[in-house]
């Protein structure tokens, strides 16, 4: 059986089993290194001792499931100004609650003061938009022998790379196994239906080729790729957590938990996930296409 291994970067943080904080990255240094490596924004929320506004945000903002769901989609850390002194000094945090955002261009933004749920959701939506602009490495999938503007696929890719545009690795064009076993991601995520995709409607994202049931479905994906893909690039979170191996799940074995879609390699790992979803749904992974290879 063919499996896909993602080799270059795999950061897994299982955190704790507590439902109160599983949406925060547990290690600030590791989260910052991951954000820098992937060129993604980093959110650091500071609270403090004897801070009634901080307590209020814990109860009214971070206890909200919609906020928790969004926090799980970004790289976010919760620190205490009075304990994590190195970070407090580094970012000049003297008043709390405060949020520090390190943007992908290196700009540091600091917001001080209590936010309500809607304000925090707007902040997270802005970060997700910035994150998606970095993660959305989508290119058209050339068919074998097809030229692009008089160039071969390889030449076109090289030209795009020289111009700084996102490209897929050359090896991916020879990859025979499509993402989600060829099923349409949008039909699966929005309709919970296994609808075979068509090779005439295809894109590559994060180094994985996806087929779509129609051009409309393809456009829907391009407008919101993260919303239409399973977690962990479709890899089995149980195996990812337990063995640090990224193995694509079978769309037949799927679960929607906390608004997110998870795929599994078998009914056994699916059942294991359902027996302890908080343990496995807190997995944080960064998988990139370079270094993607198949093994027998």
C-alpha positions as CSV (number, residue, x, y, z in Angstrom):
1,X,0.0,0.0,0.0
2,X,1.3,3.4,-0.9
3,X,1.6,5.9,1.9
4,X,2.8,9.5,1.8
5,X,5.4,10.7,4.2
6,X,6.0,14.4,4.9
7,X,9.7,14.6,6.0
8,X,11.1,18.0,6.3
9,X,9.1,19.6,9.0
10,X,6.7,18.1,11.5
11,X,5.9,20.1,14.7
12,X,3.6,18.2,17.0
13,X,2.3,19.8,20.3
14,X,-0.2,17.6,22.0
15,X,-0.6,20.1,24.9
16,X,-2.8,19.1,27.7
17,X,-6.1,17.2,27.7
18,X,-7.8,20.2,29.3
19,X,-10.6,21.7,27.2
20,X,-9.7,25.1,28.6
21,X,-6.3,25.6,26.9
22,X,-5.9,23.1,24.1
23,X,-6.2,25.8,21.5
24,X,-3.0,27.5,22.7
25,X,0.5,26.4,21.6
26,X,2.2,25.1,24.7
27,X,5.7,26.2,23.9
28,X,6.3,29.9,23.0
29,X,9.8,29.4,21.6
30,X,8.7,26.5,19.4
31,X,5.7,28.4,18.2
32,X,7.8,31.4,17.2
33,X,10.3,29.2,15.4
34,X,7.5,27.5,13.5
35,X,5.9,30.9,12.6
36,X,9.2,32.2,11.3
37,X,10.0,29.1,9.4
38,X,6.6,29.0,7.7
39,X,6.4,32.8,7.3
40,X,3.1,32.8,9.2
41,X,1.8,35.4,11.6
42,X,2.2,34.7,15.4
43,X,-0.3,35.8,18.0
44,X,0.8,36.2,21.6
45,X,-1.9,37.0,24.2
46,X,-0.7,38.4,27.5
47,X,-2.7,38.2,30.7
48,X,-1.6,39.0,34.2
49,X,-2.2,38.5,37.9
50,X,-4.8,40.5,39.7
51,X,-6.3,41.5,36.4
52,X,-10.1,41.6,36.3
53,X,-10.2,42.4,32.6
54,X,-8.1,39.3,31.9
55,X,-10.4,37.1,33.9
56,X,-13.4,38.6,32.1
57,X,-11.8,37.7,28.7
58,X,-11.1,34.2,29.9
59,X,-14.8,33.8,30.8
60,X,-16.5,35.6,27.9
61,X,-14.0,35.4,25.0
62,X,-11.7,32.3,25.3
63,X,-14.5,30.2,26.7
64,X,-16.4,30.7,23.5
65,X,-16.2,27.7,21.1
66,X,-16.1,29.9,18.0
67,X,-13.1,31.8,19.3
68,X,-11.5,28.5,20.3
69,X,-12.0,27.0,16.9
70,X,-10.4,30.0,15.2
71,X,-7.5,30.0,17.7
72,X,-6.8,26.4,16.6
73,X,-6.3,27.6,13.1
74,X,-3.5,30.1,13.9
75,X,-0.2,29.9,15.7
76,X,-1.2,31.5,19.1
77,X,0.4,31.5,22.5
78,X,-1.0,32.6,25.9
79,X,1.6,34.1,28.3
80,X,1.4,35.7,31.7
81,X,3.1,39.1,31.9
82,X,4.1,38.5,35.5
83,X,5.6,35.1,34.9
84,X,7.0,35.2,31.3
85,X,9.1,38.2,32.0
86,X,11.5,37.7,29.1
87,X,8.6,38.0,26.6
88,X,7.0,40.8,28.5
89,X,10.2,42.8,28.3
90,X,10.9,41.9,24.7
91,X,7.6,43.3,23.5
92,X,7.3,46.1,26.1
93,X,4.1,44.7,27.6
94,X,3.4,46.6,30.8
95,X,-0.4,46.7,30.7
96,X,-2.7,43.7,30.3
97,X,-4.7,42.2,28.7
98,X,-2.6,42.7,25.6
99,X,-2.1,41.0,22.2
100,X,1.1,41.1,20.3
101,X,1.0,40.1,16.6
102,X,4.2,39.4,14.7
103,X,3.3,39.7,11.1
104,X,4.8,37.8,8.2
105,X,6.8,40.9,7.1
106,X,8.3,41.2,10.5
107,X,6.2,44.1,11.7
108,X,5.1,43.9,15.3
109,X,1.7,45.1,16.2
110,X,0.6,45.5,19.9
111,X,-3.0,46.0,21.0
112,X,-3.7,46.8,24.7
113,X,-7.0,46.5,26.4
114,X,-9.9,44.2,26.9
115,X,-11.7,42.9,23.8
116,X,-15.2,41.3,23.6
117,X,-15.8,38.2,21.6
118,X,-16.7,39.9,18.3
119,X,-13.6,42.1,18.4
120,X,-11.4,39.1,19.0
121,X,-13.0,37.2,16.2
122,X,-12.3,40.1,13.9
123,X,-8.7,40.0,15.0
124,X,-8.4,36.3,14.3
125,X,-10.1,36.6,10.9
126,X,-7.5,39.2,9.9
127,X,-4.7,36.9,11.0
128,X,-6.3,34.0,9.1
129,X,-6.5,36.1,5.9
130,X,-2.9,36.9,6.2
131,X,-2.0,33.3,7.0
132,X,-4.0,32.0,4.0
133,X,-2.2,34.4,1.7
134,X,1.0,32.7,2.7
135,X,-0.3,29.1,2.8
136,X,-2.2,29.3,-0.5
137,X,0.4,28.0,-2.8
138,X,-2.0,27.0,-5.5
139,X,-0.8,26.4,-9.1
140,X,-2.6,25.0,-12.1
141,X,-1.9,21.3,-12.7
142,X,-0.3,20.9,-16.2
143,X,-1.1,17.6,-17.9
144,X,1.7,15.5,-19.2
145,X,3.1,17.0,-22.4
146,X,1.2,20.2,-22.1
147,X,3.1,23.4,-22.6
148,X,2.4,26.7,-20.8
149,X,2.7,29.8,-23.0
150,X,5.2,27.9,-25.3
151,X,7.2,26.6,-22.3
152,X,7.4,23.2,-20.8
153,X,6.0,22.7,-17.4
154,X,9.4,22.5,-15.9
155,X,10.6,25.7,-17.6
156,X,7.4,27.6,-16.5
157,X,8.0,26.5,-12.9
158,X,11.6,27.6,-13.0
159,X,10.5,31.0,-14.4
160,X,7.9,31.4,-11.7
161,X,10.4,30.5,-9.0
162,X,12.8,33.1,-10.3
163,X,10.1,35.7,-10.2
164,X,9.3,34.8,-6.6
165,X,5.9,33.3,-7.3
166,X,4.7,30.2,-5.4
167,X,5.3,27.0,-7.3
168,X,5.0,23.3,-6.7
169,X,8.0,21.0,-6.6
170,X,8.8,19.3,-9.9
171,X,8.4,15.8,-8.3
172,X,4.8,16.5,-7.5
173,X,3.8,16.7,-11.1
174,X,4.8,13.0,-11.4
175,X,2.9,12.1,-8.3
176,X,0.2,9.5,-9.1
177,X,-1.8,9.6,-5.9
178,X,-4.2,12.6,-5.7
179,X,-5.3,14.1,-2.4
180,X,-8.4,12.6,-0.7
181,X,-8.1,9.7,-3.1
182,X,-9.5,11.8,-5.9
183,X,-12.7,12.8,-4.1
184,X,-13.8,16.5,-4.3
185,X,-12.7,18.4,-1.2
186,X,-15.6,20.8,-1.3
187,X,-18.3,18.1,-1.7
188,X,-16.7,16.3,1.3
189,X,-16.3,19.4,3.6
190,X,-19.6,21.1,2.8
191,X,-22.0,18.3,1.8
192,X,-20.3,15.4,3.6
193,X,-20.5,13.4,0.3
194,X,-17.8,11.4,-1.4
195,X,-18.1,12.7,-4.9
196,X,-15.3,11.8,-7.4
197,X,-13.4,14.8,-8.8
198,X,-12.5,15.4,-12.4
199,X,-9.0,15.7,-13.7
200,X,-10.2,18.7,-15.8
201,X,-10.8,20.6,-12.5
202,X,-7.7,20.4,-10.4
203,X,-5.3,22.5,-8.4
204,X,-2.3,21.8,-6.2
205,X,-2.2,23.2,-2.7
206,X,0.6,22.5,-0.2
207,X,2.1,20.1,-2.7
208,X,-1.0,17.9,-3.0
209,X,-3.1,17.6,-6.1
210,X,-6.9,17.8,-5.6
211,X,-9.6,17.1,-8.1
212,X,-13.0,18.8,-8.1
213,X,-16.5,17.7,-9.2
214,X,-17.0,20.9,-11.2
215,X,-15.5,24.3,-12.0
216,X,-17.8,25.9,-9.5
217,X,-16.5,23.6,-6.7
218,X,-12.9,24.4,-7.8
219,X,-13.6,28.2,-7.5
220,X,-15.2,27.7,-4.1
221,X,-12.0,25.9,-3.0
222,X,-9.8,28.7,-4.3
223,X,-11.8,31.3,-2.4
224,X,-11.5,29.5,0.9
225,X,-9.0,26.6,0.7
226,X,-8.5,26.1,4.5
227,X,-12.2,25.9,5.1
228,X,-12.5,23.1,2.5
229,X,-9.7,20.8,3.6
230,X,-9.4,18.4,6.4
231,X,-7.0,19.0,9.3
232,X,-3.4,17.9,9.1
233,X,-3.6,17.8,5.3
234,X,-5.9,14.9,5.6
235,X,-3.4,12.8,7.6
236,X,-4.5,10.5,10.4
237,X,-4.2,12.5,13.7
238,X,-3.9,9.4,15.8
239,X,-0.9,8.1,14.0
240,X,0.5,11.6,13.7
241,X,0.3,12.1,17.5
242,X,1.4,8.6,18.5
243,X,4.1,7.8,15.9
244,X,5.0,11.2,14.4
245,X,4.2,9.8,11.0
246,X,2.0,11.7,8.5
247,X,-0.1,9.1,6.7
248,X,-3.1,10.2,4.6
249,X,-6.4,9.1,5.9
250,X,-9.2,7.4,4.0
251,X,-12.2,9.7,3.4
252,X,-14.4,6.8,4.2
253,X,-13.3,7.0,7.8
254,X,-14.0,10.6,8.8
255,X,-15.2,12.6,11.8
256,X,-16.3,16.2,12.2
257,X,-15.3,17.4,15.6
258,X,-15.5,21.0,16.9
259,X,-16.2,22.2,13.4
260,X,-13.2,20.6,11.8
261,X,-12.9,17.6,9.5
262,X,-10.5,14.7,10.4
263,X,-9.6,11.7,8.3
264,X,-8.4,8.3,9.5
265,X,-6.6,5.3,8.0
266,X,-9.0,2.8,9.6
267,X,-12.1,2.4,11.7
268,X,-9.7,1.5,14.6
269,X,-7.9,4.9,14.6
270,X,-11.2,6.6,14.1
271,X,-12.7,4.9,17.2
272,X,-9.5,5.7,19.1
273,X,-10.0,9.4,18.2
274,X,-13.6,9.4,19.3
275,X,-12.7,7.8,22.6
276,X,-10.4,10.8,23.4
277,X,-10.9,13.6,20.9
278,X,-9.3,16.3,23.0
279,X,-6.0,14.4,23.0
280,X,-5.8,13.9,19.3
281,X,-7.5,17.1,18.1
282,X,-4.9,19.3,19.8
283,X,-2.2,18.0,17.5
284,X,-0.5,21.0,15.8
285,X,1.4,20.1,12.6
286,X,3.3,22.0,10.0
287,X,3.7,19.9,6.8
288,X,5.2,21.3,3.7
289,X,5.3,19.8,0.2
290,X,9.0,20.0,-0.3
291,X,10.4,16.6,0.7
292,X,7.1,14.9,0.0
293,X,7.7,11.4,-1.2
294,X,5.9,8.1,-1.5
295,X,7.0,4.8,0.0
296,X,5.8,1.3,-0.8
